[in-house]
Amino acid sequence: MSAECENYQIYAIRYAHHNRQARENFIGGDIHDGPMPMDYFVWAIVGRQQTLIVDMGFDAAMAEKRGRTLTHPVEAGLQRAGVDANKVKNVIVTHMHYDHAGNQHLFPAATFHVQDQEMAFCTGRYMCHEGVRHPFAVEDVQAMIGKLFAGRVCFHHGDSELLPGITLHRVGGHSDGLQIVRVRTERGWVVLASDAAHYYANIDQQLPYPVVFNIGDMMEGYQRVRQLADSADHIIPGHDPLVLQRYPALQPGTEAWIVRLDLAPLPLN
């Protein structure tokens, strides 16, 4: 099989958790309110020649500051998944919010792939407003600027092919330069939606998530995710605990921690 035809494995690695109510996850609330917790993930795209990382999570200090529970440090999850962070050459940053852009120090050899629009957004005039800048951590933005001046940031504008079988697509909405990642696997094209869809319910029921910069872009983003994925079973939301129930564990002992997204979903009970 040539490099152009490679199918990748994808691992979802959970690193944190937050107990919350359903009304916090939908604009306008949820008429069937009740517990609807949030999980936090980074993703590994594993190929024959290299492993790419999608997002970097946050550390224990940020978890305490933001009132989140760190279940496993990101570095522990990567190690368990067989990923040597020191050797990772490419990190895709879906957007610059604190739960996606921290831990940059874990990847000393990496180039960071960011949308033009996201970097302009998180360093521009809209950050004058607390309600817009709240999901960003200033230390993460400053660190990424440092990577930029060190020649370690690669910018993308809209849609682009990072490698054969891995494409990036700006959708915006939740954050102005939010990008999603389309990955070719043995079971077809899988879309890592990141925060273009926090939960399956956001995209399935067309109910927007409340942290949003442009609600029109968010709604259009749901359509874009559907178009790029081979089916609804090929869409992976960014924060839904159901992901850990729907997909098989990477290995014994990683249940509810690390699962394989390139494999077919498990049969429903």
C-alpha atoms as one frame of an Amber mdcrd trajectory, in Angstrom:
protein
   0.000   0.000   0.000   1.449   3.383  -0.952   1.655   6.366   1.383  -1.144
   8.023  -0.598  -3.503   5.201   0.375  -2.624   4.958   4.073  -5.402   4.382
   6.557  -4.770   5.798  10.021  -5.677   4.631  13.486  -7.238   7.223  15.805
  -7.170   7.166  19.599  -9.371   9.323  21.823  -7.510   9.939  25.089  -9.568
  11.275  27.992  -7.708  13.457  30.459 -10.328  15.393  32.455 -13.982  15.516
  33.507 -16.555  18.080  34.643 -19.891  17.396  36.309 -22.578  19.685  34.929
 -26.260  19.884  34.006 -27.814  19.486  30.569 -29.103  23.075  30.627 -25.445
  24.220  30.547 -24.839  22.480  27.219 -27.573  23.946  25.007 -28.644  27.463
  24.159 -32.071  27.913  25.683 -31.525  25.047  28.103 -32.888  21.526  27.876
 -36.483  20.652  28.724 -35.228  17.268  29.962 -32.708  18.767  32.365 -30.504
  16.577  34.488 -26.880  15.518  34.835 -24.908  15.759  31.571 -21.203  15.658
  32.387 -18.407  16.702  30.068 -15.233  14.792  29.254 -12.046  16.315  27.874
  -9.952  14.613  25.204  -6.849  14.833  23.111  -6.588  12.667  20.012  -3.733
  10.713  18.439  -3.696   9.968  14.701  -1.368   7.010  14.275   0.161   6.145
  10.916   2.933   3.874   9.743   5.500   6.666   9.532   4.402   9.121  12.200
   1.862   9.977  14.871   0.070  13.325  14.855  -1.635  14.841  17.890  -4.870
  16.806  17.793  -5.040  19.290  20.687  -3.037  19.245  23.896  -5.451  19.643
  26.798  -4.528  21.346  30.082  -2.458  20.522  33.158  -3.234  20.132  36.870
  -2.784  23.837  37.604  -5.296  24.819  34.925  -7.699  22.106  36.095  -7.676
  23.625  39.569  -8.047  27.155  38.235 -11.016  26.223  36.030 -12.690  23.813
  38.466 -12.182  20.685  36.362 -11.134  17.208  37.498  -7.928  15.904  35.951
  -8.493  12.162  35.518  -5.131  11.355  33.907  -2.421  13.826  32.916  -2.212
  14.150  29.137   1.350  12.844  29.161   0.237   9.688  30.998  -2.426   9.011
  28.384   0.006   9.520  25.537   2.531   7.200  27.155  -0.096   4.499  27.706
  -1.108   4.820  24.042   2.497   4.263  22.984   3.076   7.845  21.856   6.487
   9.404  22.482   5.589  13.085  22.755   9.224  14.072  22.260   9.125  12.633
  18.737   5.785  14.090  17.604   6.405  16.270  14.550   2.917  17.702  13.985
   0.298  18.951  16.439  -3.051  20.138  15.081  -4.598  22.841  17.272  -8.322
  22.889  16.558  -8.638  26.209  18.396  -6.887  28.152  21.118  -9.266  27.680
  24.071  -7.577  26.671  27.323  -8.665  23.029  27.150  -7.162  22.530  23.697
  -4.017  24.698  23.606  -2.204  23.964  26.875   0.702  21.562  27.488   2.661
  22.889  24.514   5.901  22.028  26.302   5.130  18.316  25.951   5.954  18.479
  22.230   9.439  19.999  21.896   9.957  18.843  18.288   6.510  19.651  16.922
   5.186  22.129  14.408   1.796  23.489  15.491  -0.941  23.773  12.860  -3.368
  26.647  13.447  -5.890  28.473  11.315  -4.952  32.044  10.315  -8.311  33.198
  11.582  -7.862  31.643  15.018  -4.547  33.314  15.729  -5.894  36.645  14.498
  -8.970  36.134  16.689  -7.197  35.307  19.953  -4.765  38.217  19.576  -7.198
  40.769  18.163  -9.805  43.290  19.224 -12.417  40.777  20.396 -10.140  39.808
  23.280 -10.943  43.214  24.767 -14.217  41.653  25.945 -14.142  39.352  28.970
 -17.077  37.308  27.723 -15.171  36.440  24.539 -11.689  35.971  25.969 -12.770
  33.900  28.993 -12.239  30.482  27.293  -8.683  31.453  26.345  -5.695  31.237
  28.694  -3.295  34.113  28.156  -0.303  31.886  28.923  -1.281  29.513  26.101
  -1.677  32.350  23.609   1.644  33.849  24.665   3.338  30.446  24.385   1.987
  29.962  20.852   3.306  33.377  19.838   6.671  32.213  21.127   6.390  29.114
  18.910   5.531  31.377  15.995   8.697  33.439  16.427  10.669  30.208  16.816
   9.460  29.088  13.385   7.271  26.301  14.755   3.777  27.402  13.666   2.229
  26.496  10.324  -0.836  28.494   9.350  -3.780  27.178   7.351  -6.525  29.150
   5.626  -9.848  27.349   5.301  -9.485  23.844   3.874  -6.098  22.194   3.429
  -4.501  18.772   3.163  -1.941  18.275   5.887  -0.942  14.772   4.730  -2.564
  12.310   2.346  -5.586  11.107   4.301  -5.618  14.002   6.798  -7.398  17.264
   5.955  -8.179  20.402   7.954 -11.341  22.492   7.593 -12.116  25.828   9.230
 -15.724  26.003  10.464 -15.620  28.713  13.144 -18.653  29.215  15.351 -17.505
  28.209  18.819 -14.255  30.100  18.205 -13.710  32.140  15.071 -10.900  30.003
  13.670 -12.053  26.599  14.916 -10.967  23.801  12.567 -12.084  20.188  12.332
  -9.969  17.235  11.206 -10.960  14.624   8.618  -9.008  11.366   8.784  -9.048
   8.364   6.479  -9.333   5.063   8.359  -9.994   1.450   7.501 -13.710   2.073
   8.123 -13.846   5.267   6.073 -13.540   9.023   6.623 -13.819   9.924  10.315
 -14.279  13.555  11.382 -12.818  14.728  14.671 -15.319  17.512  15.224 -13.620
  18.891  18.326 -15.785  21.770  19.566 -17.732  22.103  16.332 -19.984  19.644
  18.215 -19.365  19.236  21.924 -21.933  16.446  22.255 -23.740  14.128  19.872
 -26.933  15.901  20.961 -25.693  19.303  19.768 -25.349  18.119  16.189 -28.124
  15.496  16.195 -30.750  17.850  17.620 -29.337  21.035  16.065 -29.078  22.634
  19.498 -26.128  25.046  19.712 -23.630  24.976  22.555 -23.749  28.170  24.679
 -20.091  29.177  24.353 -20.260  30.596  20.843 -18.747  33.486  18.914 -20.890
  33.166  15.774 -24.021  31.087  16.089 -24.603  31.082  12.335 -21.162  29.578
  11.742 -21.824  27.027  14.478 -25.020  25.849  12.787 -23.329  25.779   9.377
 -20.506  23.849  11.018 -22.898  21.050  11.943 -23.719  20.678   8.260 -20.057
  20.757   7.281 -19.219  18.004   9.747 -21.995  15.840   8.320 -20.804  16.451
   4.768 -17.217  15.468   5.496 -17.956  12.323   7.518 -18.898   9.083   5.783
 -21.897   8.674   8.114 -23.211   9.786  11.491 -21.157   6.949  13.007 -18.029
   8.612  11.614 -18.563  11.865  13.583 -16.650  12.217  16.853 -17.835  15.061
  19.119 -15.287  16.878  21.217 -16.514  16.373  24.786 -19.169  13.667  24.927
 -18.628  10.862  27.509 -20.639   8.611  25.177 -17.555   8.357  22.950 -15.940
   6.149  25.597 -18.996   3.895  25.667 -19.415   3.628  21.901 -15.862   2.663
  20.932 -13.600  -0.222  21.962 -10.749   0.275  24.392  -7.260   0.539  22.950
  -6.139  -2.296  25.216  -7.254  -3.965  28.451  -7.145  -1.441  31.246  -7.874
   1.621  29.087 -11.656   1.389  29.235 -13.141   4.849  29.953  -9.695   6.306
  29.189  -8.369   5.498  25.698 -10.526   4.141  22.854 -10.095   3.351  19.152
 -12.105   5.602  16.847 -10.891   3.964  13.648 -12.783   0.798  14.600 -16.533
   0.405  14.176 -18.720   1.523  17.110 -19.687  -1.166  19.570 -23.170  -2.686
  19.254 -25.795  -0.798  21.227 -27.066  -2.600  24.314
